Amino acid sequence: MKIKTLLLSCLIGASIVSHAVADVQTRQIRFGYGLNENSNQGRATKVFADEVSRLSDGKLRIRAFGGATLGSDIQMQQALLGGAQEMMVGSTATLVGIASEMAIWDTPFLFNSAEEADVILDGPVGQKVMDKLEEKGLIGLVYWENGFRNLTNSRRPVESLEDLDGIRLRVMQNNVFLDSFRNLGANAVPMAFSELFTALETKTVDGQENPFNTILSSKFYEVQEYLTVTNHVYSPWIVLVSKRFWDRLSATERDILLEAAKTARDFEREDTRKEAAMALAELQEKGMKVNELSLEEVERMRSRLVDVNQTIAQGVGQDLWDELQAALTELRSN
Ligand SMILES: O=C(O)C(=O)C[C@H](O)[C@H](O)CO
């Protein structure tokens, strides 16, 4: 972590700590996540928990539950809405049923790099989309990085779009992913992440798509033979708080959770990119047969997904879509 960021968070932390004791109550906060503890999601959750404890002088205690022990992303979202759980981190894609604007992050090939994603997600458009959750009963704090998604399957190498024909491909419970992969010729099957490993192992489905980090940490190499590098979409994660719980917190307690979530975000992105850079080689060592989709085939993929982009623009609202495109154009002109 860069000295400046650390110094800055210490300074901010110091100012929060001095106020913390005064209006911070002793609280247990149940924080759920879907990947296992030894994943980029698990490591960042640990950093978050330690930072909350440090900033609150140990009065706010994050109890972390990984491996979907508190349920799938959608089940945990419902638990937050009902106030039965306080916090979670999970995909934005499964939130589309609660806030349709979240679908904007499922746009295929939206970002050319993770750095571009940082600027947009942490900017006005990212905040506007996150703010849509409050009226639904959820508070979005920050976006963490899931990453660029790639294809795996147990049937054959995917060298061309035709190789996707008839592949039973698990996708997240999200219409954009369903439409996208049906447009690409696959037999797309919506399913919770918590059911995925078993579905691959029992060949209920032939394949799936996730970032290298998740393919590695979830041991998909044990049940998948082929990995095709497509980088077809960048997926964010979002750190959420139950609004019922948030409304009971003092201003200082809220500041502590937000500050700690930002510190953990900066750690998570750096950690995820470091792991992603070495994960492909490790997956090959573990026996996966890797191929990179050619630029021609990626162009064919893009052209097959133009209709999906229009559906997304209609779903999230043309104004928001145009605002995002304008922000990207400005970013790329710098
Ligand atoms: O379900 C998937 O494929 C995801 O990318 C989702 C996340 O990794 C999810 O947060 C795991 O619970």
The ligand as a MOL file (V3000), in Angstrom:
LIG
                    3D

  0  0  0     0  0            999 V3000
M  V30 BEGIN CTAB
M  V30 COUNTS 12 11 0 0 0
M  V30 BEGIN ATOM
M  V30 1 O -21.4900 -15.5530 -9.4950 0
M  V30 2 C -20.4730 -15.2080 -10.0850 0
M  V30 3 O -20.0010 -15.7370 -11.1090 0
M  V30 4 C -19.7610 -14.0480 -9.5610 0
M  V30 5 O -18.8950 -13.4850 -10.1550 0
M  V30 6 C -20.2330 -13.6040 -8.2830 0
M  V30 7 C -19.3040 -13.3990 -7.2050 0
M  V30 8 O -18.0830 -13.8880 -7.2700 0
M  V30 9 C -20.0610 -13.6640 -5.9720 0
M  V30 10 O -19.9640 -12.5500 -5.2360 0
M  V30 11 C -19.7570 -14.8460 -5.1920 0
M  V30 12 O -20.7160 -14.9130 -4.1750 0
M  V30 END ATOM
M  V30 BEGIN BOND
M  V30 1 2 1 2
M  V30 2 1 2 3
M  V30 3 1 2 4
M  V30 4 2 4 5
M  V30 5 1 4 6
M  V30 6 1 6 7
M  V30 7 1 7 8
M  V30 8 1 7 9
M  V30 9 1 9 10
M  V30 10 1 9 11
M  V30 11 1 11 12
M  V30 END BOND
M  V30 END CTAB
M  END
